Amino acid sequence: MKKVLGALFLGATIVSAFIAYSMYTNHSAKQTAAIEQKQAAKKAEKKTEKKKKPVLKVEDLMYQLKDSRTGQVMKEFKPVHYKDKDIYDQEIKQLASELAKGIDTPMQNIKMDANGSLTGGSKQIILKEAELVKNLQNLNTKQLDVKVPIYETAPNVTAASAQGIADVSLASYSTRFRPSDTSRNRNVQLSAEAINNVVLGPGDSFSYNQTVGERTAERGYQPAPEIINKQLVMGIGGGICQTSSTLFNAIDGAGLQVTARSHHSKHVGYVPAGRDATVSWGGPDFKFTNNKDYPVIIKAYANVNTGVLTVDVRTSQHAI
């Protein structure tokens, strides 16, 4: 009897345990399913949020172009054609060119006065257009400030470095003109005075148009023949190209680096063929750079009595 009762008790225990296990398993399964359902709902919610959140595009944003020297905003720019490379490149190149026109300033060279003191001079300011274009080609949605690369270069001359600068001639060149042609000779004389005693330190650049300035009647320039489109015509300042051409031959003989030079449309008689340097206000310019590691001075003198224009490039004895 005891064995029967024990068997029945054992069976009941097993059945109860099975029922309890089944209930636990079902409950756990339901919990797991509920958790998975919640996780799935959260994932779906996040996907929906991502879909709803707008995607930033370069062409939809406004960028601030800032002066690299001061951080000041120069212009606001929206790159609406960013995805169209050809149109966009053309647009930003034009933008860089327009900004440069308002920024670029040639160096005003230092001069030496009659007492041997240095006077005047101002720095060159250049906006590097190619660098700005590159910056605008590489826009992103995280950085809305764009650097406008502007560089300043002051004349590289000091009183100490200019000591004895006129002692030695590196090269000299002379051309002749008719003493009787008073109007033209006056123009030659004025332009020679403008370049006389200009001092260039190592690396300094020179612009003939910048140095001589605009040729106007108010500044004393006279009507005289000048070459335009292979024709001799009357113009204010005719003859100043003789000064620029004489200067070219002198600085070329001294070994300075020519950076801009144009020929006349017809041969001129005061220098050999191919040795001229035509200039025009707002047009062709004659430019060069002092590529020496020491300063030089330009001496120019037009003798209206003998009809001789001389340009001499000089430096100090200890510099060479």
Beta strands, then each sheet from edge to edge (+ up, - down):
strand 1: 63-67
strand 2: 73-77
strand 3: 110-112
strand 4: 118-119
strand 5: 124-127
strand 6: 145-148
strand 7: 150-153
strand 8: 168-176
strand 9: 198-200
strand 10: 205-207
strand 11: 223-228
strand 12: 231-236
strand 13: 257-260
strand 14: 287-289
strand 15: 296-303
strand 16: 308-315
sheet 1: 2+ 1- 6-
sheet 2: 4+ 3- 9+ 15- 16+ 8-
sheet 3: 5+ 7-
sheet 4: 10+ 14- 13+
sheet 5: 11+ 12-
end
